[in-house]
Amino acid sequence: MSTTAHTIDDPKRSIWDGGQSPLKASYGKLMMWFFLLSDAFTFSALLITYGLVRSAHPAYEGAADAFSFSNNYWPIPEKVFEAVPFLHGISLPLVFVGIMTFILIMSSVTMVLAVEAGHRMDRKNVEKWMLWTVIGGLTFLGCQAWEWSHFIHGTDGGTVMKFLVNGEWIEKTIFGANLSVNQYGPSDFAAFFFFITGFHGTHVFSGVVLNFIIYYNTITGVYDKRGHYEMVEKVGLYWHFVDLVWVFVFTFFYLV
């Protein structure tokens, strides 16, 4: 019985024998995919928990026009997120968060263009599209900061809610929201809003920092010296993941 030895460069050699990159992906890309997979589990757990907690609260069953905030049932998202900057008093349900979503998706498009330019070793276009990606990320964060500020301060007039204190029901006017109470509905609603959107916002901020580093390295010619722009593609994977997660957050938290 004889065995045949294969060298690393032998085309008949299995990629699982070692010495080769599975699926022709570099070590850095594989590690990024592993990180994104683990992060996907975290966001999935948050959204599943949100769904379970929401299903445990009664839903509003009346007509949408007659809806009013109460801690007795889960609020209707269109009634909570209807404000737009500089248009005070005008009800525009989910318009502002729709604009935020569009901005983030467009930043993903500019990232695709940056990666494509990197494949062509086109330094100028990588610089241009990475800069637009950074601007898109910062714009989204600015919009989210305004949304948080409006959510925390609340609407004019507040909401009168009943609370059980020492065995007695008392009425109290609540303005805005925090982690313990909010004018929009059950305390769990605000807690999940802060945690899920805040956790995602942290990812966006981290992505903006990484994108700026890539932009700076491109300007200084780091990747030209290396002979490739693979780092742009690695960070691009992370940025696309952040955008994709927002689509799920937008769907489950704002639309459903």
N, C-alpha and C positions, 0 to 999 in steps of 0.2 A: 504494500500500500504506500503510495507516494503522495506527497503534498506539493503544491505549487506555490512558491512565494511570489507575492505581488509587491511591487514598489508603490510608494505613495502616488506617483504620477501615472500608475497603470490604470487605464480606463475601465478595466474589468474589476477593479478593486471596489468593494462596497463602501459607501460613504459612512456606514456605521462601524467600519473598522478603525475609525479615527483618522486624524490628520487632514480632514476635509471639513468644510463648512456645510452643515445640512441646509438644503434648499438654497445654497449659495448666499446665505445671509451671514454677515459678519458677527463677531462676538457682541459688539455694541448693539446691533439691531436686535439680536436675540434677547439680550438683557432688557432692552426697552420693552419688547413684547411681553416678557415675563412680568415686568413691573406694571404694565398696563392691564394685564390679566388680573393681577392681584388687586389693583385699584378698581377694576370693574366689579369685583366681588364686593368691595366696600360700598360703592354707590348702589349696587343691587340690593344689598342688605338694608340700606337706608330707605330706598324707595319701597321695598316690600314692607318694611316696618311701618312706613307712613300709610301704606294702603291698609294694613291690618288695624292700625289705630283709628284711621278715618272710618273704616267699616264698623268699628265699635261705637261710634257716635251716630245719633239719629240725623238723618238728612232733612233739609227743608222740603216740605211737600206742597207748599202753596204756590200761588202764581208768582212769577219772577218780579212783576211790577209791584207786588205787595210785600216783597222781602224787606226785612229789617234785621239788623245785627242782634244776635242773642247768644248767650252761652249755653242755651238749651239744644242747639243743633249746629251742625257744621256749616260754615258760611259758603256762599256762592262766590267763586273766584272772580267772576265778572264784576261783582259789586265791590269787591275789595280792591282790585287793581284796575281802576277806571280813570285814574288821574294821569295827566300829561304835563310836563313842565311848561310854564308860561300860559297855560290854559286853565286857570283856576276856575272851578265851578262848572266846568263842562265835562259831562260824563262820556268818556271814550273807553269802553271796556276792552282791556287787554291790548290796546293800541301801542302803549309805550313798551310793554314787554315784547310785543311783536317786533318793534323797531330794534330792541336790544338783540333779539334772536337773529334778525337780518344782518345786523352789524357783525355778529360773531361768525355767522356762516360765510359772509363775504371775506372775513379775515382768514378763514380756512381756504378760500379760493386763492387769495394772494400767496398763502403758504405753498399751495400746489405749484403756482407759477415760479416761486423761488426755488423749489426743489427741482423743477424742470430746467430752470436756468443753470442750476448747479451741475446737472448732468451734462450740460453743454459747456461747462467751465466758463459761463458768461458772468463774470464778476459784477459788472455794472447792473445787470438785471436782478441778480441776487440781492444786491444792496437795495435796489428800488422796492422790490416786493417784500423783503424783510422789514423795511421801514414801514410800509403800509400795513403789514401784519401787526407790528408793534402799536401803531396808531389805532388800529381796530381793537386790539386788546385793551388799550388804555381807555378808549371811548366806551367800551362795554363796562369796564370797571366804574367809570364815572357815572354811567346810567344806573348801575346797580347801587352805587352809593346814594344817588338821589332817591331811588325806590325805597331803600332801607330807611332813609331819613323821613320820607313821607309816611311809611308804614309805622315808624316809631312814634311820630308826632300825632298821627291820626287825622280824622276828618273833623270839620267844624261841628260843634255841638256835642261831640262824644256820643256814647251809648249808655243808657241806663240799664244796669244789670243787677240781678239779685244774687246775693251770696249768703250762705249759711254760716253764721258766726255765733258760737256759744249756744247752739240750738235754736237760734232765731234768724229768720230771713230779713236781711236788710237790703235796701236799694242804694246803689252807688253809681255815680256817673264816671265812666272810664274813657280816658282819652289815649288814643294810640295803643301801642303794644310793647310788652317786654316779655321776659321768660316766664313770669308768673301769672299775668293777666293781660287781656287785650280786649279792645272794644269790638272786635270783629266776630268773636265766637269763643269756643273752648280754648283753654290755655295751650293745649297740645298743638293747635293750629299755628300759633305764633312760634312755638318752640321748634317745630319742624321747618317752618319757613326760615328762621334764622340759621338753623343747623345745616340744612341741605343746601340752600343758596349760598350760605357763608362758606361751607366746605368746598363747593364748586368755585366760588369766587377766589378762594385761596389757591386753587389749582390754576385759575386764569392768571392770577398775579405771578405765580411761579413761572408760568409759561411766558408771560411778558418779559420777565427777567432773563429767561433763557434765550428768548428771541432777540433781545437787545445784545446779549453777549455774542450771539451768532452774527448779528449785524455789525458789531464792532470788529470782530475777528475778520469778517469779510472785507471791511474797509481797510484794515491794516495788512491785508494780503496773507493771512495765516493759512487759509485753505489753498491758495495758489501755490504756496511753498510745499504743502503736503501733497499736492497733485490731485486732490479730489475734494468734493464738497459733501461727503457722506454725513458729516455732523448736522448739516442742514436737514437732511432726510430723517435723521434720528429724532431731532427736536420736532420736526414736522409730524412725526407719528404721535408724539405727545399732544401737540396742538390739535390735531384732528380728533384725538380721543376726547379732549376737553370739550370741543364743539359738539361731538356726538352725544356726550353725557348731558349737555344742556338741552338737547332735543328731547331726551327722556324726562328731564326735570320739568321742562316747559309743558310737555304732554301730561304728565301725571299730576303736577301740582297746580298748573294754571288752567288746563283744558278739561280734565276729567272731573 
